[in-house]
């Protein structure tokens, strides 16, 4: 009997053990913790990270905006004198590579969902990231950039800027038919840029391609590609579909300029003398929107650019105009590419013969660009009078200079894009900072500081191909 009892006990125990193990994973699965996330869920984080980085006062204002002389700093003005923060350059590199990697993940998730529209969105974001990276730094990792340890790769090669731009254009060419396919959808609650409207993403892709082609137009014939985009009718056609993030009314999701200057009390960012003087000379109605009256004089005063003495006598905090209140609102938008900028690019393309229409079309695009800039600043009714001024009215003999100058004015607050377009065109002519650490306005940013050690061999190869890792080394597409 004892032996029988032992056998029975062992049988029951063994049965219980095996029955406990059966369906263990299913029983213990957390239904609130999905194995994969919907592809749409990644859009908001990517868009906000990019906008926060571009519009951070320590990025877009300290560097882009001071380098094109929209903004000048009362104190702490080393960046204005061409000594950028290492952390700023590192962050730009890391944020845009991280976002490109996330876009890659989004593409794979959307592919698994058979959601072609979200595949297109992911490709547009990825293209935008790599366009920014090569515009900032020059030669950068592209073909091997998003591989990693799982692929046996720790040190990606640097590709030439031409290779990166070919890649950017290819990504956009892949994105546009996917966005137009009608297969799949974008969760409007996750899409903080376009609320799930695939047609607007398609216009973003086409307009970004137009800008990218214009950026390399000094290096290759882009006429047929530009004309195809115009004929395709998918470019931005109003400010309602331009690519901009409207920030929220409270931190940490408010416009970074508001968060630093208003909420953070950092008042050293003032208007630059170059911009204020030019706008004053032609009585530009946008000046009272761009600038506040200086406290001491009650007039609009800009600070001279790039003096070592800080504060510069006569240009203290109350002597110089602060940034206009419209641009310091928490909900002020952050642009990836605006309708106004696209119109100026189209005006330039028509004037140069890249697209059809000649001076007639160039004038139409130019006038509309100015009008749209005025409308953006709440001044639509005053645009026609401004366009009637001799110095502003389209003149075929000086049209490219006019387009460049008016684009420079219209890109106020869009620091990195204003700097990039100035690097491409050289318009308007600017005098470098008085006491600069270098004697010219920077042409690029330095590579991420860890690249020399973690990817040293490929870093050295890039420097050998492109030129010294210095601010003065020209970007490929610069004249």
Secondary structure as UniProt FT lines:
FT   HELIX           2..21
FT   TURN            22..23
FT   HELIX           24..27
FT   TURN            31..32
FT   HELIX           39..42
FT   HELIX           43..55
FT   HELIX           57..65
FT   HELIX           66..67
FT   TURN            68..69
FT   STRAND          71..73
FT   HELIX           79..81
FT   HELIX           86..113
FT   HELIX           116..137
FT   TURN            143..146
FT   HELIX           149..151
FT   HELIX           161..179
FT   TURN            188..190
FT   TURN            192..196
FT   HELIX           198..215
FT   TURN            216..219
FT   HELIX           223..232
FT   HELIX           239..241
FT   STRAND          243..246
FT   TURN            251..252
FT   HELIX           256..257
FT   HELIX           258..263
FT   STRAND          269..272
FT   HELIX           273..281
FT   TURN            282..283
FT   TURN            285..286
FT   HELIX           287..290
FT   TURN            295..297
FT   TURN            313..314
FT   TURN            317..319
FT   STRAND          322..323
FT   HELIX           325..328
FT   TURN            330..331
FT   STRAND          333..337
FT   HELIX           339..351
FT   TURN            352..353
FT   TURN            356..357
FT   HELIX           358..376
FT   TURN            377..378
FT   HELIX           380..382
FT   HELIX           383..387
FT   TURN            390..392
FT   HELIX           396..398
FT   HELIX           399..410
FT   TURN            411..413
FT   HELIX           415..425
FT   TURN            434..435
FT   TURN            449..450
FT   HELIX           451..454
FT   HELIX           456..466
FT   TURN            471..472
FT   TURN            476..477
//
